[in-house]
Each structure stands twice: as C-alpha cells, then as structure tokens.
C-alpha cells in the first residue's frame, strides 16, 4: 500500500488495509515482493497530482521487475480523473474512487484473476466502521469525524473530490475511539475537512470532545482543521477546561487581506480572524496555534502580500505552513484574471517562512528551563524523541530526549534544555523510568 497526501487519505488507506487483511491478504512494505500494489493517490493540488502519477508509474515497473500481478489506483486522483487515468495508464488493473474502499478485497481478487481492467468510481460518500491496520505508531491514531466540505472556497477542489460535508454518527466515533484505545492509542488526532462544522443530532464538536476524553486509555485529544469562522465560545471553554483536550488548534486562515479573502470566498474578514486569535489566546492560556496560508492567489498585489507578511509577524503562530496557489480545474479561482506568476508566489512563500523561522526560534528558546509532558514517539538516529501537546505528529517539530529512558507510547516529564527553529531538546526529570514502566503496562 502506497498512500499519499493528507492524514485523512491515510485513514482511507488504513481501512483498505484492514479490509484486505480480513480478506486473507498479507501486507508487505516491499514493492518487489508484492503480488498486488495499491496506490492511494492525492489529487488536491498540482504537485500532489504529479507525485501520485510518479508513484503509479514506479509501481507499474514492478510488473516487470517484481512479482506484481495487479496494480490498483485508488484515492482522490482516481475519484477526480478516472477517465483520464484509464486512457493514460493502461498498466492499472483497477481504478476505484473514494467511496469504494470497502470493496478493495473483491477488486484485488478480480484483478488477480486476470479479468479485464475495471473502473469503479461512484459519488463521494462518508465511509466508516471498516477494520483498520495502523500505519502510524499505535500510541497515536488519526480519527476521521466527518467527510467532504460545503464551504466552497473558490480555490478548493475538495467538494468535487469528496462531496458535501457530512458528519459521522457520534456513536460510531466513540466506538472506534474505544477500539483504538484498546489497541494502544493514547492520543487521538481528529480529522475532517472542516472539523468545526461537526454536528450529529444533539452532539456538536464540543460535546464530542467531552465524550472522547471519557474513553478509557485516551490521554490526549487533538483537533485539526478548525475553520476560523466557526470556533465557538463553547469550543474554547472545552479546550480550556478539559485537561485531555490538547491546548493546540489548527486554524487555516489562508490569507489576511480582505480583498483576497473575498475572492477566496472565505467567510469572515481580517478583523474577524484577529478577534478569534485574540479570544483563543485569552480563553485558552498557553494554547499553541497552527495555520496555513496561500501565496500568489489571483489578484494578490504587493500591498496585499505585505499585509499578509505583517500579519504573520503580528500573530506569531507557533506553527505555520505555506502553499503557493495552484489553479485547479473546475474551481472558480482558476478562471480569475490577474494570475500571479509562479516565481512571485514562491518568493512570497520564502519570505513568510523566513519570518516564521525567527518567530518559531524565539518561542522555542523561551521554553528553555520549562518542564513539559512529552509523549514518546520513538527513536531517530539512535536518539529518543517525542512531542508536547503543542506539537502535532508528522507536521510540527519534536522534542529530542537526552539522558532519558522511556518506551514509545509513554508520557514523561521533560525539562527543556535547548531549542532550534522547529525542534526542542530536553531531559527527562526524576521519575521518568518509573513513569515509563507504568505506561508500558497500560
């Protein structure tokens, strides 16, 4: 299984692996020894499409140099461009959309049987409740609470690929959380295209968070993809009051210039965004904020970019990611005039990341001498590392641990001793070993 793109796509891959395992397939990390290769593609922006095509072509080579007898193309690119892929990639034995992942076992069986290539792409829908095989360390797991998006940002192809927003039944979320906890999960990372849009009958996002903190074995619940215009007072209260809800929030604001925000069809103004950030930091003391931005959106003038750069310095996010604008066919923004040259968009991205590096270094150095709880993730180059509540897995920095003994999946108290632009260095305080032993029994 080759899975590309975001963690939401990764959950789909884990569900396909679960279905395949239950169907008698054995999973291998080695393409050369696989009878079947599944490429779970991403089709969000141009660079992701290119990466997906390259992965498919690399996998196709295994039909000649490896044992591969069947190549399956799944995921967002397959959902969005199934006809084009069928024409351009005759090597694919099956192309399946995002709504077909429960059928992956029968699709693979058919492909191995030597039948004609098949295309199975239906309307997007929410798929949940399937068995899962972990592709992350067992102590942190991604948990999808919704699918699709109804915000209709002018640059975004997600509604085309994943359909309108649909909340998952809360009972199924809690049931899966319990299963993940029984399997060793200590941190749940909640995923959706717009997590703050979640509502299932009487259960909204704050209520769901409270229920998840009651799941035995779960110590941290982390929230990703919060639309800034929907961060309610109730959500802030839960984040402030519930110790197991990470003091961390991912709020993609995309831009701060009002004209650009309007062209993006983003709800709310620059003043609304600033007010939300101010309220979050006031009502949830110590919260770490992550955002994502887009440079080079059509009509982004030099003055608009300067406002964005000034905002980055003003808001001083703990974590920040930037993308250059990618015109996606089928989206309103692709038809806009005043497209910004790619070179200018990249230069603006570089300027923002340079400013953010200084902010991040300053914030990290301010933590030297402080004590933080760290969830141990594993070893890297023979050095133990983990994360605080302020660091999400795979996208933020980590804490490298010196003079510390602990097992992955355990929590240790760590004194921060040094800092770089994106990572911290720390040493376990007294009691670390006993905590690690205690944690390993849970």
N, C-alpha and C positions, 0 to 999 in steps of 0.2 A: 504494500500500500504506500503510494507516494501522495502525501496530502500537502497542498499548497494554500497560501492565503491566510485568512484570519482564524482565530480560535473557534469561531462559530462553524467554519468549514471543518475544523479539526474534530469537533463533536460529531459531525456527519461521518467523518472517516472512522471514528471510534465505533459508531453504531454499525457501519458496514462491516467492520472487523468482527464485531460481536455476532452479527448475523452469519457471517462466513464461518466463524469458529463453531457456532452451533450447528452449522450445516456439514461439519466434518473437515473443513479446510484447516491446514496448518499455516501459521503466519511466519514468514521469514524476512529478515532485514536485508537479505542479499538478493538483488535482482537476478543475478546469474543462475540461481538455483530455483527460481520461482516458475511454476507452471502457468500461473496467472499473475498479471501485473495490473493493478487498478491505479489509475492516475486521477486523483480527486482535485480538479482544477479550480483556479480562481479566475474570474473574468471581470474584476472590479474596475481596474484602470489598465492603460496600455502596457505598462511594464509587467503587470501581473499576467496579462494575456501572453506576452512574449515568453515569460518564464514557464507558463503552462505548456505552450507549444513545444518549447525546448525539452521539457520533461517527457512529453508524449513521444517525441522523436527519439530521445535517448532510450526510452523503454521499448520502442519498436525495434531497435537494434538487437535487443535480447532475443528476438525471434530467430535471429541468425547465429548469434554468438552465445546464447544461453539456452535454457530449457523451455523458454516461454512458448506456450501454445495458444495463449489468449491474452489480448490487450483490451482492457475496459477503460473507457474515458467517461468520467463522472464529474459532478460538481457544477459550479457556476458557469464556466465556459461552455460546457456541454448543454446546459439549460438555455443559454443565450444564443449559441451559434451552432446548433446541432446540424442544420442542413449544410452549412459551410464546412464543418468538420467532416461530415460524411463524404463530401466531394474531395476535400484536400487530403484526408488521412485514410486511405483505403486500408492501412495497416490495422485500424481499430476494428475489433470484432464486435464491439458493442458500444453504443453511446447512450448514456442514461442521464436523466435530469435529476434535480434535487429532490423531487417528490417520489423517486423510485428506489430509494436506498434500501427499503425493506425487501426488495426483490433481488438484491445483489447475488444471493446464493443461486437462485434459479437462472439468473443471467449468466453467471460464470459457468454453471453446468451446461447450459446450452452452447456457450462459446467453445467449451472444451469438447463438446460432442461433434464439432465440425459443421454446425449449421451455418446458414448464410448470415452475414453481419446484420445486427438488429439496432434499431434506434427506438428508445423508449423515453420520450420526453412529454410529460403532461403538465397541466397548470401547476404553478407553485402551491405548496401547502405545508402546513406545520406537521412535521413528523417527530414523534417522541415515543418513549416507552420501549424502545428496542434494547436488546442487550448491548453492552459496550465493552470494548477492550481498551485498557488505558494506554495512551501514547505519551502521557506525562508521568512524572514520578507519582506514585499512588497517594502521597500525602496532600497534593493539591490537584483539584479536578475542576474542569470547566462544566458549568451547568447552564444550559440554554433555557430561558424562561419565556421566550417569545420568538416569533419569526416574522420576517418581512418588515416593511416600513410604509407609512402613509403620509410622511412629511412632505414628500415631493420637492426636495431640494433640487434646484434646476440643473445641477451638475451630476446628479447621482443616478446610477443605473440599478440600484438595489431593488426598487419596486418592479422593474422589468424582470429581474432575475428571481427575486424571492417573493414577489407579490405584496399585497397589502398587509399591514400589521395585524398579527393575531396573537393574543395572549394564550399561553399554555394553561390548562387547568391547574390550580394551585395544589390540589391533592396529588397529582402526578409528580409535581416538582418536589414536594416533601417526600414522597415515596422514593424517588430517585436519590434525593439527598441522603436518606437513611441507608440505601444500598451502598452509596459511595462511601459513607462514613464507616459502614461495616467492612468495607474493602480497604480501609486505611486512610481515607481522606480526612484531613484536619482543616483544610482551607477550601472553601467553595468560591469560585470566581464566576459571578453571574453574568450571563451574556444575552444580548438582544441587539437588534439594530437601533432600538430606542427603549432602553430599559425603563425610563421614567414614564413611558406610555402604558406600562403593565397594569392590567385590571382584569380579574376573573371573578365575575359576580360581585360578591361583597369584599373580595380580597384585592386591595391595591398594593402598590410596591412597599410602602411602609409596613403594612400588615404582613406581607410575605416575608420581609426581612426578619420581623419578630418571630415568625413561625420557624424560620430556618435556624435562628440562634438557639432554638429549643431542641434541635436534633442532637441526640447524644453523640459525642465524639467530635463534633464540629467546634472549632475554636475561633476561626476567622471566617467572616462572610464579606467578600469584596465585590463592589459594584462597578461595572464598566458601562460605558456608552450612555451617559445621562444627558439628555437633551436639555440645554441650559434654561429654556423657557418653561420647563415642567418640573423644576426642582422645588418642591413644595416645602412649606414650613413643617409639615408633618414628617417629611423625609429627613429634614435637618434634625428634628427632635430625636428621631430614632437613631440616627448616626451619632448624636451626642450622648444619648442615654444608654445605648446597648453596647456593652464592652466588647462583644464578639463581632460587631459590625466595624470593619476596618475604617479608621479615620483617614479615608482615602476616597477620592472621587474623580472619575474620568469624565470630563465635560468638554467634548469637542465644540469649540466656538467657531472655528473655520476662518473668521475674519473679525475686524472691529470697525471698519469703515462702513457707515450706514448705507451709502450707495451700493457698495459691493454686497453687503448683507441682503439688501432688497433684490439685487439682481440674482443672488443665490436662492431667493425665495426662503430665506431663513426667517423664522418667527422671532420677533423682538428686535430691539435696537441696541446700539452700542451702550447706551445708558442702562438698559435692562441687564446686559451682560455684566457690566461693572457692579451693579447693585447686587446681583446674585452672588458674585465672588465675594463681595464685602460681607454679605449676610452669612455665607458659608463659613468664612474665617472667624466671624464674630460668634456664631452659634455653635460651631463645632471646633473648639480650641485645638490647635495642633494638627488640623486636617492638612493632608498633602493633596494638592490638586494637579491633575494631568490634563493637558488639552492637545488638540491637533489643529493645524492651520493649513490653509491653501494659499500659495503664492501664484501670481500670474493668471488669476481669474480674469476673463474678458472684461475690459474696462477698468482694471486695476491701474490707476495712474501712479506716477511717482509720489504724489501727495498722499494718495490712499495707502500706499505701502509705508510711507514714513509714519503715518498714524498707526499702522499695524506694528511696526518696529518699536515705536514709543510705548504702545500698549504692552508688548512683551516685557519691556523693562519695568513698566509700572506694575503690572500684575504679578510679576515674579513667580511664575508657576514652578512647582517643584520638578515637574516633568513636562516635556513638550516635544511633539513630533511635527514635522512639516512635510507637506507633499507639494510638488508642483502640479498645477492644474492639468488635467488630462481630458480633452474633449471626447465625450462618449456618445457614439451614435444613438439616436433615439431619445436623447435628453435635450431639453430646451436650451441649455447653455451652449451646446455645440453649434447652435445656429446664431449665436450672438455675434455682433460685429466687434471691432476693436480687440481682436485676439492679441494677447501679449506674446512676444517672441519667446521661445523656449529658453534661450540664453539669458534673457532678462529675468524670467521666472526662477531659473536656477541660481542666478546671482542673488536674488532676493532671499531665496531659501538659505543660502550660505550665510548671509548677513544675520538672519534671525538665529540660526544655530550658533553662530559665533557669540551673539549677545546672550543666548540661553546658557552657553557653556560657562560664562562668567557668573551668571546668576546661580547656576547649579553648584559651582565650586564654592561660592560664598556661603550658600545654605548648608552644604555638606561640612565645610570647615567649622561652621557654628555648632555642629553636633559633637565635635571632639570633646571628650570628657563626659558626655552624657551616657546614660545607660538605657538600652532599648531591648525589648524582647525580640528575638530573632527566630524564625522558623528555618531550620537547617534543610537545605535542598540537596546537598551532595558534595562531590569533590570536583575540582577543576585544576588540572596540572598539579595534582597532589596537595592542593590547598582546599580546606573545607570552606564552603560558602553558604549563605542563606539570605533571608530577606526580613526586613521590618514590615510593619503594617503599611508603611509609606512606600513600599516597593512592590509593584505587581510582577508576577512571573513573566519572564521572556521579553518584556518590553522596557522595564526600568533597570536601574543599577542593582547591585547586590552588596552584601557585607561579606568581605573575606575575613575568615576567622583564624587568628593565630593563637597558639597555646590553648587550644580548645579541643576537647574530645566530646563528640556527640554523634548520634545516629541521624540519618536523614529522616525527616518527619517529626523530629522532636523540637521543643522550644527551649531556648537557652537565654539567660540574661547576659547581655554583652555590653561592655564599656567601649565606646568608640575611641580609637586611638589615632586614626589618621583618615584623610579624605582626599579623593581626587575629584575630577569634574563630575563623574557619574557614579562612582563606587565609594564605599566606605571600608575601612579596616577596623576590626575590633577584636577584643579578647574576652573570652568567657569569664564571668565573675565566679566567685566561690559557689560551690553547689551545682556547678554545671554538670559534673559527671552523674550525680545522683538524679538530677532532672532528666538527663538523657536516658538513664536506666528506667526511670519511672515511665517516661514517654514511650519507650520501646515495648512496654507491656500492654499499652492501651490498644 
